[in-house]
Amino acid sequence: MLFDLTPEITLDKENQKKYLYARVILYVSALVFAFFAAFTIIFPTRYFSFSFLNPNSKSNTIINPRDETGNSPDRGKIMANNKFIFDATLLGNFSEAKIIFRLNKKSSEIDGEKISIKKSFQAFLYPEGSPFGFRDGALLKNLENYYLVSNGELRKFKDKNTLSLLGFSTESFQEVSIEDLNYNAQGNNISDTSTYPSNSLFKINNDFYILSDAKLTKFISDKAYLSQYYAEQAIPKTADFLQKYPQDENQIGFADGSLLAYGESAFVVSGNKSYPIDSIETFEAMGYKWEDLITVGGDEISFYTKDELLDLSGAHPDGTIFLASDGKKYITENKTRHFLPTEKIAASWSKIHPVEVSAESLFTLSECNFGKKWIFSKTYSCIASVDNLQNLLGKDYEFRTTFNEDIKADSAEIQFKKSYTLSNLKRFVANVIKNLKNSYVGQN
Amino acid sequence: MWDKIKLLNKYELIIFKLLNDLLVLLTLFFFVLVVADGILPGIISNYYDPATVVLLVLANILLISFLEKKIGLKLEQKSNKKTAIFLLFVLILLVSNTFFHLNIWLNIFLTLLSFLIGYFIYKVFSEE
């Protein structure tokens, strides 16, 4: 017999026939399984779930189910007429999303309510707040008028003489338009030459300081200072200047949203926290650029408190700047997205490349209406085509719904499916080739 | 129960032969998984857990050895030199692939070292 693996064992004619049939069935099943396996790899289905009965379980893969104020539903209780929002992180192109809610037996019904889906980055989909003006400490000039941005306010120097008496150099002021100046509130004029206005910057003994709350606060390093300001903005002073103002025991680190490299690890920092990035895949999926990494020493990274690992499902921290495809820039702060109205204002907030996003993400939706599985069922689901979201940048899908009655959910599930099309097959092959190139030829 | 045992007795030779076929198929699947994941990590292991395949192979081997004893077969232990050389070559490629981003000489040194360690471990276990 062909390919007999155990020729030593001879069977009688009848058994030989049975063995042959069984063998054909075995090999055909293996072939079918091989095709099935290839299909599930090329056209995968991705599952996400959340158990409201066990909200802290590590097996929950739906991110942060919440109402509009950010509160998680208590044991699955979702209030009527309140927006209910949750996210899921997914790389790759998928064709449809099936959303399933399993309600508690005592829960009210879902009455055909609609659920909408957006795709982008979680932080870019934060609610929009008021536009931001220039960053504190910015030195600005319009024609013959000179300004310092101090505690968010635009403070005009009384005259050039005041400016030079305080030690500011006219060259360190950035020329801006009147429109640029409209986004900071007007503050008092600077006329007193005996004291420095808040947010003045100094260079003392090769260290950089900022004056805030009448205290001198030191930057942890030159690199930290230069991530926020330019060297020429700082007024050079001698050591005795330190006697004039008390020194703040706290220090200032890098600009929020900066990317730091220490040893083999990369971190994104915000406030006094650092978030270690868990993989190259996450770094790239977050839209960060390798050239923005600032190599730091142990003393610089130890300034930060290490927070949780930033994985694929993580959101960009405060201070991240987004560049939308329509050219508009935004910055995130306290889970709010703020518009940066002009290029010069945006440049005052960050010196690194912004994270690119699609402007259409804010208004392009995919929708479907919930329906019951069967008449007495407490399981509601709907299927939405997400083909229209495929070309949008970002790794996160945001789901929003509003129920007409208070409901009590036991669990929620999402299934993303890839349709069996030639274009999806081509995308898979292209992706494999790209990954091979990245691994063996180098980064493209 | 008795019928089942009788059925097993009646078809134990066929089952034994089929288990051998299954072993080849499972090993082939494991081989494809290891090679594909060695080249592009996660391409299959993200969907199919390699540990499950290993467990299936082990379960299959245990069943074969159980049946072999039950039937009282004394099969000749054959070693296929050509297959062994081919597998060793693939193993060298896979190990050296894991050190791909290192300097070529360091890569060669670490690959040789890995095989030397593997050889000595084999010697220790095969010592009588």
HADDOCK unambig.tbl for C-alpha pairs under 7 A between the chains (distance, minus, plus):
assign (segid A and resid 5 and name CA) (segid B and resid 20 and name CA) 6.79 0.50 0.50
assign (segid A and resid 5 and name CA) (segid B and resid 21 and name CA) 6.97 0.50 0.50
assign (segid A and resid 6 and name CA) (segid B and resid 17 and name CA) 6.44 0.50 0.50
assign (segid A and resid 19 and name CA) (segid B and resid 14 and name CA) 5.74 0.50 0.50
assign (segid A and resid 23 and name CA) (segid B and resid 18 and name CA) 6.62 0.50 0.50
assign (segid A and resid 41 and name CA) (segid B and resid 47 and name CA) 6.79 0.50 0.50
assign (segid A and resid 436 and name CA) (segid B and resid 40 and name CA) 6.90 0.50 0.50
